[in-house]
């Protein structure tokens, strides 16, 4: 063995000592994640893991990144080899976003319980209601012991008499993390119920809690003692204390009218989809394919043509194939749409850089060639690129070597583009969470300028209705980051996604009046959810502030 | 780790990794990474500070900070070798100490001085125990190449390295090094169960607290059920009781799983080796004074061999007692009767003259039980018991000495009868 100087051995041993883990004095997972957590997020994770020993109620105000805090806790426990099985329960509209966020930020791949073979997976995610809708699923989950159970938007557990509450209470688990910006609304017992699910008996029995800490439903007593008790199991940060206010974001709507050819194609595609929906059974023609086609119809004829040629045409009868081919020929005549022209107009209006989002690869490719022909420098970002190529594209754009970044949904997640402030939704996802994710790439920590969000809705199409709901009803484009998640959690949980609901409205409605009416109903539901959330948040803050639940980590 | 230690370590580690450190102002340093580390730090340069107030300008270095952890990790990843250290347990310091610490009435002599050399292989192992949290510790064992004995190395890293010097000679080829390290690892594994027990004990309180919470809660629920005004049917009551029982059991089991460390959750990883030549000087120390002589075995590895037998203090000055013990001089007393030395707890004061007398020499008054020196003890003419001289009165008639209990008036019993 080679002889080494004694000073080297000393250095190595000191290094070993420095690397020793003793409790939770630091997060070791930071080198394995692709985000730089905020100081209060790190502090929350350390407190939840250390002092609170893995079970905590994370009650930060909306927009401070409770999901990141939960991700940090999970990743740290996994990194240290302390846990293997995790069950994440979230409101159903948030499943996709949660999965994507965990994958991109923490490299944690969760299996949706709707997938086959979920029983064999260790990292599971599902909606709050899904497990209890089937006795078999419920039983399967209740036989397992999870190392960690996470419940997002945990205010759903405020009533201990619901079957959801009873189910979560029965889940065998070593650690429990509950996330809610509104852990109580207008009854002190709600917070008791949340904490009792996490640590049964920590606040004694319901009866004693009522006697010791409540004057009435809204008014606490023995506030000092209650505050001390809550501070040992609950972490709450407030926006005002974390200096996280981001610059404003504003919406610029540039409504367009289609020309005759475009309109004809658009209407023919819609009618064709309706016809196929009625004439073919679901096995031959899945409703999801038709919804995809309808969505593409709001983007570009090129996207529609691709789906018609590849996914629809081969499954059609001879007569319908003729019809379909006619449609394809018609679409091919539409080379430059009114939307593209408007987009060109927008990007020409200033010397600044622009990010243009579309859900569809064929739209992106067509846009690229159109923009390049018009003298713009363009880079394209999509899920088809490998990580090195992705990095190179972002670097080119960041260094100012391209004016425009064209991106599919794959670019809508996991990358940081806060150096740019202009974002164009070439088409509008029917899932508001996706819209929020796109905006989140530029409207995030590090953004110093006002963010300008451009939409190009086409008059008389579903775009128009959708945008009306998102702007006039819930004011999506001016929401605080993360607020939409919570609003969505207040929506009554149905069996299908908003995307599918909108698709079905288009397919099943007789005329535009019926579409308008049904879309109005969606709008009303969203308004109801938002109002409920706003009211709850106000009440919750009022009560928690009265009790004086500590605001940690003022930075 | 104190801030100055951290700073020293950081600069040494940077130099070891060929990272240039430039002081840009007294509290800010610029690290310039060599090319091979660019991918690790994802940059070529980095500003660092050891003061929190400057963290808005540079990465704040603490033991937990990302940069320091990364650097520490890189240091441990460098190609390993084996160091050869010399550990000398010389008597020089002890001899000097003896001369300084004993009072001038003592004569110190050293005899039979000799040197013994042992060759050891030292192995540091990292213990990692994973339960509901991770507990890690660094432990070292030394293997005596002559006797094949393995014993724990009783020094912390920093403490040990203060004693070590670089040995100039090369390390001889060890044929069976793998076998030796394997034996040492077996010893480390045996010590592992102690480590697990120690850590389990540390979390036992937590577990007890959690179990108590669950028991208290379910006891309360059962009590509340028993006094519930709306009495449920017998069946539902039974069902409820059963479900509470099973919930209570399951919750407690979950806590037990969470808060228990198992031996199989312990991993022991060998991390560093050291070839150690240990030289120990020993001698016989003879301490003598007018009260006696005592022999002590001294070894260079002894720490604080001179300790007051009474107070356990080590700073001296010491003297030698007649019974051969070392004592702080201020605590030693001479018996005025036998002229031997004792510690002060073994002494009494004469109730009459306050002179020091040892337990053996002290007499006791049968009247007051007070200690007395031989000068102040006398016997009562009446009861013939020992009493203090100041407890005696003379009979008004015969002038014989009597104690207070035998002489109730002015005359002794005999004279009283005659009278």
Boltz contact constraints between the chains, C-beta under 6 A:
constraints:
  - contact:
      token1: [A, 1]
      token2: [B, 82]
      max_distance: 6.0
  - contact:
      token1: [A, 2]
      token2: [B, 81]
      max_distance: 6.0
  - contact:
      token1: [A, 3]
      token2: [B, 81]
      max_distance: 6.0
  - contact:
      token1: [A, 3]
      token2: [B, 171]
      max_distance: 6.0
  - contact:
      token1: [A, 4]
      token2: [B, 81]
      max_distance: 6.0
  - contact:
      token1: [A, 4]
      token2: [B, 83]
      max_distance: 6.0
  - contact:
      token1: [A, 6]
      token2: [B, 83]
      max_distance: 6.0
  - contact:
      token1: [A, 6]
      token2: [B, 85]
      max_distance: 6.0
  - contact:
      token1: [A, 6]
      token2: [B, 166]
      max_distance: 6.0
  - contact:
      token1: [A, 9]
      token2: [B, 83]
      max_distance: 6.0
  - contact:
      token1: [A, 10]
      token2: [B, 161]
      max_distance: 6.0
  - contact:
      token1: [A, 11]
      token2: [B, 12]
      max_distance: 6.0
  - contact:
      token1: [A, 11]
      token2: [B, 16]
      max_distance: 6.0
  - contact:
      token1: [A, 11]
      token2: [B, 75]
      max_distance: 6.0
  - contact:
      token1: [A, 12]
      token2: [B, 75]
      max_distance: 6.0
  - contact:
      token1: [A, 12]
      token2: [B, 76]
      max_distance: 6.0
  - contact:
      token1: [A, 12]
      token2: [B, 272]
      max_distance: 6.0
  - contact:
      token1: [A, 13]
      token2: [B, 157]
      max_distance: 6.0
  - contact:
      token1: [A, 13]
      token2: [B, 272]
      max_distance: 6.0
  - contact:
      token1: [A, 14]
      token2: [B, 9]
      max_distance: 6.0
  - contact:
      token1: [A, 15]
      token2: [B, 72]
      max_distance: 6.0
  - contact:
      token1: [A, 15]
      token2: [B, 75]
      max_distance: 6.0
  - contact:
      token1: [A, 15]
      token2: [B, 76]
      max_distance: 6.0
  - contact:
      token1: [A, 16]
      token2: [B, 138]
      max_distance: 6.0
  - contact:
      token1: [A, 16]
      token2: [B, 271]
      max_distance: 6.0
  - contact:
      token1: [A, 18]
      token2: [B, 63]
      max_distance: 6.0
  - contact:
      token1: [A, 18]
      token2: [B, 72]
      max_distance: 6.0
  - contact:
      token1: [A, 19]
      token2: [B, 72]
      max_distance: 6.0
  - contact:
      token1: [A, 20]
      token2: [B, 136]
      max_distance: 6.0
  - contact:
      token1: [A, 21]
      token2: [B, 134]
      max_distance: 6.0
  - contact:
      token1: [A, 21]
      token2: [B, 136]
      max_distance: 6.0
  - contact:
      token1: [A, 23]
      token2: [B, 133]
      max_distance: 6.0
  - contact:
      token1: [A, 25]
      token2: [B, 64]
      max_distance: 6.0
  - contact:
      token1: [A, 26]
      token2: [B, 64]
      max_distance: 6.0
  - contact:
      token1: [A, 30]
      token2: [B, 66]
      max_distance: 6.0
  - contact:
      token1: [A, 80]
      token2: [B, 134]
      max_distance: 6.0
  - contact:
      token1: [A, 81]
      token2: [B, 130]
      max_distance: 6.0
  - contact:
      token1: [A, 82]
      token2: [B, 130]
      max_distance: 6.0
  - contact:
      token1: [A, 172]
      token2: [B, 254]
      max_distance: 6.0
  - contact:
      token1: [A, 174]
      token2: [B, 258]
      max_distance: 6.0
  - contact:
      token1: [A, 200]
      token2: [B, 217]
      max_distance: 6.0
  - contact:
      token1: [A, 201]
      token2: [B, 213]
      max_distance: 6.0
  - contact:
      token1: [A, 201]
      token2: [B, 214]
      max_distance: 6.0
  - contact:
      token1: [A, 201]
      token2: [B, 216]
      max_distance: 6.0
  - contact:
      token1: [A, 201]
      token2: [B, 217]
      max_distance: 6.0
  - contact:
      token1: [A, 205]
      token2: [B, 220]
      max_distance: 6.0
  - contact:
      token1: [A, 205]
      token2: [B, 221]
      max_distance: 6.0
  - contact:
      token1: [A, 205]
      token2: [B, 224]
      max_distance: 6.0
  - contact:
      token1: [A, 207]
      token2: [B, 224]
      max_distance: 6.0
